[in-house]
Amino acid sequence: MKRILFCAIALILSYSAYSQPQETYKGWKKGELDIHFIYTGRGEANFYIFPDGTSMLVDAGDHQASVPMTDPKPDLSRRGGEWVAHYIERVNPAGHEVDYMMLSHFHNDHSGSVTLDAPTTKGRTPDYKLVGLADVGETIRFKNFIDRGFPNYNYPTPINDIHTENYKNFIHWQKQEFGAKQEAFKVGAKNQIKLQKQPTKYAKLFSIQNIAANGEIWNGDEQGNTTRYYDLHTDNTKNSGNENTKSIAFRIDYGPFSYFSGGDISHGVKDADGKNINLEAKAGEACGEVDVCKCNHHAYKDAMHPDFLKHINAQAYINPVWDQYHTQPQIINRILSQEQLSGKSNAHPTMFLTQYIVESARKQYADEEWMQRVGPHNGHIVVKVYDKGRKYKIYRLSADDEQMKIQAVYGPFKSKN
């Protein structure tokens, strides 16, 4: 068994070409799909550039937690949302104009926390605090907003918290001042999120399938039928429920390449007989196999269930983090052994890439076999898909400054579907 694992480690490391320190990331080119996992140490932020240059930001958290957080990068001279805005301006082909902003769910490590020491706008009626997404919006102009709650913010239960009110006030200003549009995420829809620049050129290659939101999950059929799991038992709506269960999930396909993002989807609700339904597993079943998967709920101990992994069976898992406890050895081991869990073979050993592991954890787990496979680097992670979706690479970029220095390149890999 150890010999097999050693061979797997040797093979995975052979895919990594370490670059010279002065090399910088070259950026997006037409025909490529870039997925940026932006690291700030304050919350989650993911930025997408589609093959025609259409762009989308999913989440931009700014959070001050009671648990030990990972190291802020580059530093605390700017707020998390400010660093995200700077990053977008560096990589976005349209500069400060972004086509879509999506909020995966209403937790402030994804939207921004109003308890932070941050300025408040003046004269915007109503005013709001410049945290997270609202902070990004001071620099970046979004054309379309999508979330799970619009327009009433009351399904499956009312959403009432100060962080969400701040977000809603920010959106109100953006629509009033700049003419931005807003709509609810439509579960089961295909291409609600559309290519805006050259849609016909990539129409046969690129699509986005909406899978889940509000505990409603696509059934996997071409008609877009769904099941609203919160409606199956009265106990599901007796209290506010777990916000993570209501996360937005979607699948991107570009040629043979596929990708899953599910916010923090985890936990479950009751069915008509009072039995638990694992919503994460249901979303994975609807999605099917992919090449790359963003880890659900930061690969925390309540997520990345075996029943989810066997359906997704990804080649690479990427974990956005801000909490030191997002390094969960048992979950990483589970993911890296997914070939055995799924009973299916992959073209190369499963990869797990996390944005950040603090030095104390690296020392604590230095002798663990999984640590040899996650790599020595911290910072941003970028998935670049090219050749009409046939191939992809994964880049690690330093977050110590804004130079976009390449630390490592994994690949190229062939898309498997």
C-alpha positions in Angstrom: 0.0 0.0 0.0 2.8 2.4 0.9 4.6 1.6 -2.4 1.4 2.4 -4.3 1.0 5.7 -2.4 4.6 6.6 -3.0 4.2 6.1 -6.7 1.1 8.2 -6.7 3.0 11.0 -4.9 5.9 10.8 -7.3 3.6 10.9 -10.3 1.6 13.9 -9.0 4.8 15.9 -8.3 6.1 15.1 -11.7 3.3 17.2 -13.1 4.6 20.3 -11.3 7.1 22.5 -13.1 8.5 25.1 -10.6 9.1 28.5 -12.2 11.8 31.1 -11.7 10.8 33.7 -9.1 10.8 36.5 -11.7 8.2 34.8 -13.9 4.8 36.4 -13.7 1.4 35.1 -14.8 0.7 36.1 -18.4 -3.1 36.4 -18.0 -6.1 35.5 -20.0 -6.3 35.1 -23.8 -9.3 34.9 -26.0 -10.5 31.3 -26.2 -9.4 30.5 -22.7 -11.4 29.9 -19.5 -9.7 31.3 -16.4 -10.9 30.5 -12.9 -9.1 32.6 -10.2 -9.3 31.6 -6.6 -8.3 34.9 -5.0 -6.6 34.6 -1.6 -6.9 37.4 1.0 -7.1 35.4 4.3 -10.3 37.4 5.1 -12.9 35.4 3.1 -13.7 33.6 -0.2 -13.5 35.3 -3.6 -13.6 33.6 -7.0 -13.2 35.4 -10.4 -14.1 33.9 -13.7 -13.1 35.0 -17.3 -15.0 33.0 -19.9 -13.7 32.2 -23.4 -15.1 35.4 -25.0 -14.0 37.7 -22.2 -17.3 37.7 -20.2 -16.4 38.0 -16.5 -18.0 37.0 -13.2 -17.2 37.5 -9.6 -18.6 34.9 -7.2 -18.4 36.1 -3.6 -15.9 38.5 -1.9 -15.9 38.0 1.8 -14.3 40.2 4.5 -14.6 38.5 7.8 -13.2 38.8 11.4 -13.8 35.5 13.0 -13.5 34.2 16.6 -11.5 31.2 15.3 -7.8 31.6 14.3 -7.6 32.9 10.8 -5.0 32.3 8.2 -2.4 35.0 7.5 -3.8 38.1 5.7 -2.1 38.7 2.3 -0.6 40.8 1.1 -1.2 42.6 4.4 -3.8 44.5 6.4 -3.1 47.9 4.7 -6.3 47.4 2.6 -9.5 45.6 3.4 -10.3 42.3 1.9 -12.7 43.7 -0.7 -10.1 46.3 -1.8 -7.5 43.6 -2.4 -10.1 41.7 -4.5 -10.9 44.8 -6.6 -7.2 45.4 -7.3 -6.8 41.7 -8.3 -9.7 42.0 -10.7 -8.4 45.1 -12.4 -5.0 43.3 -13.0 -6.5 40.3 -14.7 -9.9 41.3 -16.2 -9.7 42.1 -20.0 -12.4 44.8 -19.4 -10.6 46.4 -16.5 -13.0 47.7 -13.9 -16.1 46.5 -15.8 -17.4 43.0 -14.8 -20.5 41.4 -16.3 -21.8 39.4 -13.4 -21.6 39.4 -9.6 -23.0 36.4 -7.8 -23.4 35.8 -4.1 -23.4 32.1 -3.4 -25.2 32.4 0.0 -25.7 34.9 2.8 -22.7 34.4 5.1 -20.3 37.3 5.7 -17.2 35.3 4.8 -18.7 35.5 1.3 -20.4 38.9 1.4 -18.6 41.0 4.0 -19.1 41.6 7.7 -20.6 44.9 9.0 -18.9 44.4 12.4 -15.5 45.3 10.8 -14.0 48.7 11.3 -14.7 50.1 7.9 -16.1 53.4 6.5 -19.8 54.0 5.8 -21.0 55.7 2.7 -22.7 59.1 2.9 -25.8 60.3 1.1 -26.6 57.1 -0.8 -30.1 56.6 0.8 -29.7 54.1 2.3 -26.0 54.2 3.2 -24.0 51.0 3.8 -20.7 49.9 5.1 -17.8 49.3 2.7 -17.1 45.7 3.4 -16.7 42.6 1.1 -18.7 42.9 -2.0 -19.8 46.5 -1.3 -16.1 47.4 -1.0 -15.3 45.8 -4.3 -18.2 47.8 -5.8 -16.4 51.1 -5.0 -13.9 50.3 -7.8 -15.6 47.6 -10.0 -18.7 48.3 -12.0 -21.0 45.2 -12.1 -23.6 45.0 -14.9 -25.7 42.1 -13.4 -26.3 40.8 -9.9 -27.5 37.3 -9.0 -28.3 35.8 -5.6 -30.6 33.2 -4.1 -33.0 35.6 -2.4 -34.1 38.3 -4.9 -36.7 39.8 -4.9 -38.4 39.0 -1.6 -35.6 37.4 0.4 -38.1 35.1 2.2 -37.6 31.6 0.7 -37.3 29.0 2.2 -37.3 31.2 5.3 -37.0 35.0 5.7 -33.4 36.3 5.5 -33.0 38.9 8.3 -29.5 39.8 9.4 -27.4 43.0 9.4 -24.9 41.7 6.9 -27.5 40.9 4.3 -29.2 44.2 4.8 -25.9 45.9 4.1 -25.5 43.8 0.9 -29.1 44.7 -0.2 -28.4 48.4 0.3 -25.3 48.2 -1.8 -27.2 46.5 -4.6 -29.9 49.2 -4.4 -27.3 51.9 -4.9 -25.7 50.1 -7.8 -29.0 49.7 -9.6 -30.1 53.3 -8.9 -26.8 55.0 -9.7 -25.4 52.8 -12.5 -28.4 51.0 -14.0 -27.2 47.5 -12.9 -29.7 44.7 -13.3 -30.6 42.1 -10.7 -32.3 38.7 -10.9 -32.7 35.5 -8.8 -30.6 32.4 -9.5 -33.0 30.1 -11.4 -32.4 26.5 -10.4 -32.5 24.1 -13.4 -31.9 26.9 -16.0 -29.1 26.5 -18.5 -27.2 29.6 -19.6 -29.0 32.1 -17.3 -25.4 33.3 -17.1 -24.7 34.1 -20.7 -21.6 34.9 -22.8 -21.8 38.6 -23.4 -19.0 39.4 -25.9 -19.1 36.7 -28.6 -21.9 34.3 -27.6 -22.3 32.7 -31.1 -18.6 31.9 -31.4 -18.6 29.6 -28.3 -22.3 28.6 -28.3 -21.6 24.9 -29.0 -18.7 24.7 -26.6 -19.6 26.7 -23.5 -22.5 26.5 -21.1 -23.4 27.0 -17.4 -26.0 24.7 -15.8 -27.7 26.0 -12.7 -27.9 23.1 -10.2 -29.0 24.2 -6.7 -30.1 27.1 -4.5 -32.4 27.5 -1.5 -32.4 23.7 -1.0 -33.9 23.3 -4.5 -32.0 21.0 -6.7 -32.1 20.3 -10.5 -33.3 16.8 -11.3 -30.7 16.4 -14.1 -33.1 16.4 -17.0 -33.1 18.6 -20.1 -36.4 20.2 -19.1 -34.9 21.8 -16.0 -37.2 20.1 -13.5 -36.3 20.6 -9.9 -37.2 19.3 -6.4 -37.7 21.8 -3.5 -36.4 19.8 -0.6 -37.3 22.4 2.1 -40.9 21.9 1.1 -40.9 18.1 1.9 -41.3 18.4 5.7 -42.7 21.1 7.9 -39.8 20.8 10.3 -37.5 22.2 7.6 -38.9 25.7 7.9 -39.7 25.8 11.7 -36.5 27.9 12.1 -34.2 29.7 9.8 -32.3 26.5 8.9 -28.7 26.1 7.9 -27.7 28.8 5.4 -25.1 26.5 3.8 -27.8 24.1 2.6 -29.2 27.0 0.6 -26.0 27.7 -1.3 -25.9 28.3 -5.1 -24.3 25.5 -7.1 -23.6 25.4 -10.8 -21.6 23.5 -13.4 -19.5 25.0 -16.2 -18.7 23.1 -19.4 -16.2 24.2 -21.9 -15.8 21.6 -24.6 -14.8 18.4 -22.8 -13.8 20.3 -19.6 -16.2 20.5 -16.7 -16.2 22.3 -13.3 -18.4 22.4 -10.2 -18.9 25.2 -7.7 -21.3 24.8 -4.8 -20.7 27.6 -2.4 -20.7 26.1 1.1 -23.3 23.5 0.3 -23.4 20.9 3.1 -25.7 19.3 5.6 -29.3 18.3 4.8 -33.0 18.5 5.5 -35.8 16.1 6.2 -37.8 14.2 3.6 -41.6 13.5 3.9 -40.9 10.6 6.2 -38.6 12.6 8.5 -35.4 11.0 7.2 -32.3 13.1 6.4 -31.5 14.1 2.8 -27.9 15.0 2.1 -28.3 18.0 -0.2 -24.5 18.1 -1.0 -24.8 14.6 -2.3 -28.0 15.4 -4.3 -26.2 18.4 -5.9 -23.2 16.1 -6.8 -25.6 13.5 -8.3 -27.2 16.2 -10.5 -23.9 17.6 -11.6 -22.1 14.3 -12.4 -18.3 13.9 -13.0 -16.1 17.0 -13.5 -12.5 17.7 -14.0 -12.1 20.4 -11.3 -14.2 21.0 -8.2 -14.2 23.9 -5.8 -14.4 22.3 -2.4 -17.7 22.8 -0.6 -17.6 24.7 2.7 -13.9 25.1 2.6 -13.4 21.3 2.9 -14.5 21.5 6.5 -15.4 18.4 8.5 -19.1 18.6 7.6 -18.6 18.7 3.8 -17.1 16.7 0.9 -19.2 13.7 1.9 -18.3 10.4 0.3 -21.6 10.3 -1.5 -20.8 13.7 -3.0 -17.3 12.7 -4.0 -18.4 9.5 -5.8 -20.6 11.5 -8.1 -18.2 14.3 -8.8 -15.1 12.2 -9.1 -13.0 15.2 -10.0 -9.3 15.2 -11.1 -8.5 18.3 -9.0 -10.1 19.8 -5.9 -9.4 23.4 -5.0 -10.0 24.7 -1.5 -10.6 28.5 -0.7 -9.7 29.1 3.0 -9.5 31.8 5.6 -9.8 29.7 8.8 -6.8 27.7 10.1 -9.3 24.8 10.8 -10.0 24.6 7.1 -7.0 22.2 7.0 -8.8 19.0 8.0 -6.5 15.9 7.5 -9.4 13.4 7.5 -11.2 15.3 4.7 -8.0 15.8 2.7 -7.3 12.1 3.0 -10.9 11.3 1.9 -10.5 13.4 -1.2 -7.1 12.1 -2.1 -8.5 8.5 -1.9 -11.5 9.3 -4.0 -10.5 6.7 -6.6 -11.3 4.0 -4.1 -14.5 5.8 -2.9 -15.9 6.1 -6.4 -14.7 2.8 -7.8 -13.6 4.8 -11.0 -10.2 5.4 -12.3 -8.7 8.8 -13.2 -6.1 9.8 -15.8 -3.8 11.1 -13.0 -3.8 10.9 -9.2 -6.3 13.1 -7.5 -5.0 16.6 -6.7 -6.0 18.7 -3.6 -4.8 22.3 -3.8 -5.5 24.6 -0.9 -5.0 28.3 -0.8 -3.2 28.4 2.5 -1.9 26.2 5.3 -0.3 28.1 8.2 3.2 27.2 9.1 2.2 25.7 12.4 0.0 23.2 10.6 2.7 22.4 8.1 5.0 21.5 10.9 2.3 19.6 12.8 1.4 17.5 9.7 4.9 17.4 8.1 5.1 13.6 8.3 1.7 12.9 7.0 1.6 11.4 3.5 -1.2 13.8 2.3 1.0 16.8 3.1 3.5 15.6 0.4 0.7 15.9 -2.1 -0.8 19.3 -1.4 2.5 21.2 -2.2 4.6 23.7 -0.3 3.0 26.9 -1.6 0.3 29.3 -0.3 -1.6 32.0 -2.2 -3.8 32.4 -5.2 -4.8 29.5 -7.5 -5.7 29.8 -11.1 -7.2 27.1 -13.4 -6.6 27.9 -17.1 -8.6 25.9 -19.6 -7.5 26.1 -23.3 -7.5 24.3 -26.7 -11.3 24.5 -26.8 -11.5 22.9 -23.4 -9.4 19.9 -24.2 -6.6 20.8 -21.8 -6.0 22.7 -18.6 -3.2 23.8 -16.3 -3.3 24.9 -12.7 -1.1 27.8 -11.5 -0.1 28.8 -8.0 0.6 32.5 -7.6 2.2 34.3 -4.7 -0.2 36.5 -2.7 2.7 38.2 -0.9 2.4 41.2 -3.2 0.5 42.2 -6.4 3.2 41.0 -8.9 1.4 37.7 -9.8 4.6 35.7 -9.4 4.3 32.1 -10.4 5.2 29.6 -7.7 4.3 26.4 -9.6 2.5 25.1 -12.6 0.6 21.8 -12.7 -0.1 20.2 -16.0 -1.0 20.3 -18.8 -3.8 17.8 -18.2 -6.3 16.4 -20.7 -9.9 17.0 -19.9 -11.5 13.6 -19.2 -15.1 13.9 -20.4 
